[in-house]
Amino acid sequence: MPEGAVCTTSRMLGGAHSVDCRWSYPYRDILARHAFEDLLAMVTQCTDEEIVEDGARVNHPDSYDLRQFRLGESVVSLSLKDKGALGQSLVFLRASQPAS
């Protein structure tokens, strides 16, 4: 895992919950792409059941790459967002689980 993660736990509608981690890098820093690719390689070692959805809506990043995978009943989402207005590239990893 890349160093410097900021992680939180969130409750979702219907009693589901998620663990969300974020890494922040300078805008379009190659280290952000490397972190995204390293995390993607780790996730795909556990599952290759990718969820493909068209038309994902995001809050105006300059570029956006989202990958989602089903892992049992959980969904693992990994994204890379380049945000020029913030001067940052952000990597997000979310593991969400349905209510138990």
N, C-alpha and C positions, 0 to 999 in steps of 0.2 A: 504494500500500500504506500502511496506517496505520503511524505511527511507533511505536517501542518494542517490536517483536516479539522474542520469545525463541524461537529456532529450534534444532532438533536433527535429527540423522539417526538413524534406527532401522533395525535389521534385523528382518525378520519371518520367520515360519515359511516354510520352503521356499526360503529364499534371497532372497525379495522384500525390498525396502527402501522406506522412506518418509522424506519430509522433513516435519517437523511444526513449525508455528509457533503461538505463543500470544500473545495480548494480554490484559492484565488492566486492568479498569476498576473504579471504585467500584460498589457494588451498584446495579443497574438504571439506571446512568448512560446517558443518551440517546446519548452518544458510542459506547458499545458497540454499540447498535442501528445507528447510522450506519456504523460500521466493518464490521459484518456485512453490511449492505446494499451498501456500496461493494465489498467483496470478492465478494459474490454477483454483482454486475453485471459485474465483471471476469471471473469464471469463466464466466458465461453468454455472454460475447462469444466464448469459445473453443469452447463446446459447449452444446447444448441437450438432450443425452441424459441426462436426470435418472434416477437410480436411486431407485425408491420402495420402501421396506420398511416393513412395519407392525411395531409392537411393539419398537422400539429400546430397549435396556436401558441405563440410565445410573445413575450413583451419586448418586441423590437430589438433583438440582438442584430449585430452586423452579420454574423453567421451563426449557424446552429446545427448541431449534429446530435440526434437522439437515437438511442438504441434501447429497446425493451425486450426482456426475456421472461418467460414463465419458468419458474423453478418450484415444482410441486404446486401448492396453492398460492405461492407468493409471486409477486412481480418485481423484478429488478430492473430499474431504469438507470441509464447512464447517459449524461449529456455533456456537451462542450458548447459553451456560449461565448462568443467574442462580443464585448460591449464597448464600443469606442467611446460613448458618452461617459462611461465610468473609467475608461482607461484600463479595463481588466478583461482577462479571459478567465472564465469560471468553469470548473468541472464539478458536476453534481452526480452523486450516487445515492439512489433511494431503493430501499428494500421494503416493500409493503406487504403486510400479511392481513388476510381477512380476519374478522372477529372470530374468536374461539368459542 
